[in-house]
Amino acid sequence: MGLGGGLMLLGIVVMGLINDLAGAPHVPVEEEGAIVATPVVSPDLRAYLIALGLLVWFVYGVYKLTSAPPTAEIDSPAAPADD
């Protein structure tokens, strides 16, 4: 769970902050209507990290659903104490 969450935080928060702090220049719209952006960190890399984090969570969820529940030894009830 920690690995998947860490990958998602890295892809969303950390790389987003890197793009913001580096002042990645972007022009909202060109004359033709195309959006121009030049981020420091590639959007493809961010998307792959987020997808990998989701994949780790999915695999962990499937593992938890298919694994047998832990068998706990149930203590037999104690005999009543004589007063």
Secondary structure, 3 states (H helix, E strand, C coil): CHHHHHHHHHHHHHHHHHHHHCCCCEECCCCCCCCEECCCCCHHHHHHHHHHHHHHHHHHHHHHHHCCCCCCCCCCCCCCCCC
